[in-house]
Structures are given as structure tokens and as C-alpha cells.
Amino acid sequence: MLRVIDKQAQLVEDEIKTLVDNDKQLKHQVKL
């Protein structure tokens, strides 16, 4: 049970990282 929650937490973390990276790229493109 704990492992499943851990996996889901990892997925959410990865998703947040991806969103943050996309956000940074967008801001970078706007500057250009």
C-alpha cells in the first residue's frame, strides 16, 4: 500500500518538475 502511494507521489513530483521546466522555457522564449 505504501509503495503505491510512494509511486503516485513520485509521478506527481515529476509532473510538477515538467510544468516548472515548461514554465521556465516559456518565460525564456518571451524574453527572446
Secondary structure, 3 states (H helix, E strand, C coil): CHHHHHHHHHHHHHHHHHHHHHHHHHHHHHHC
